[in-house]
Amino acid sequence: MPEMPGVPQRPRGPLSEALSTPEGKARYVRELFHEIAPRYDDITVWLSYGRDAAWKDVLVHMAAVQAGEPALDLACGTGDIAARLRDAGASVTGLDLTHRMLTLAAGKPALRGIHWVCGDMLALPVPDASQRIVTAGYGLRNVPDLRASLREIRRVLAPGGRFLSLDFTLPPQPVVRTAYLAYLRVVGGAVGQWLHDDPDTYRYIPESLERYPGAAGVAVLMREEGFSRVGWWPLMGGLMAINGGQVAR
Ligand SMILES: C[S@@+](CC[C@H](N)C(=O)[O-])C[C@H]1O[C@@H](n2cnc3c(N)ncnc32)[C@H](O)[C@@H]1O
């Protein structure tokens, strides 16, 4: 699993400034996930109040895996969704930008039999129409060009192949939305200060969420990029969601 060249230093300073350009966001995201990788599994449980595993179960259930189907888990992190796809019978590749995440995943004895690739969701090192299933857990929100990433996903899916993505979304009611973002800033800031001596570390979640079109917006982009049977399903009262769609046969 060759590493992508050089991890840059995460810029300190206003987070909104760091994320204001595609290049800035790409640089910030690379360093951020390199830094938090060793704590990622615990953090995910804490920040989701233990619900993350159940959401990933739902996502893989919705993928309706058939034995031997090739499946690509994007932004695979430490391998949670890849493991579930393999357990469901798929032949799985886990892809992530962060070599450190992949090293942790590959080191887990329970994750044997998965092929790990260090790569970018914006330029997948995967042939056209080669996958039956593509998944992403908290992946789409991190890419600097969402439409380009959806185009790549569409390219690598075979006719009849399906894409499923789990991520945060924002509730439609403005008051609830503002309160939710404020809550994420306070909790994220406290956890970041405690674990990394930097409150911005997990404030990245609300900042990236504000710049993300949410599940409804992702569904619109998916339709525009040629996916069919596009839908999205809210989780946890509409604070999280699963997006899904297919490539027509
Ligand atoms: C929040 S973690 C999610 C990990 C895992 N999917 C899960 O559900 O637990 C986000 C992951 O996205 C990866 N990532 C961010 N930008 C990426 C990109 N452009 N291409 C591939 N992976 C990317 C990060 O390295 C990180 O491992």
The ligand as an ORCA input file, in Angstrom:
! r2SCAN-3c Opt
* xyz 0 1
  C     -14.455     10.617      9.364
  S     -13.366      9.463      8.605
  C     -14.450      8.141      8.162
  C     -13.838      6.769      8.280
  C     -14.779      5.599      8.027
  N     -15.393      5.657      6.723
  C     -15.851      5.495      9.066
  O     -17.019      5.552      8.687
  O     -15.553      5.345     10.227
  C     -13.118     10.254      7.077
  C     -12.050      9.603      6.237
  O     -12.050     10.218      4.946
  C     -10.726     10.178      4.464
  N     -10.648     11.118      3.351
  C     -10.782     12.459      3.398
  N     -10.682     12.980      2.167
  C     -10.495     11.947      1.316
  C     -10.318     11.837     -0.087
  N     -10.313     12.917     -0.858
  N     -10.145     10.614     -0.623
  C     -10.135      9.506      0.171
  N     -10.296      9.548      1.514
  C     -10.465     10.749      2.081
  C      -9.905     10.536      5.680
  O      -8.573     10.167      5.536
  C     -10.630      9.754      6.772
  O     -10.070      8.496      6.981
*
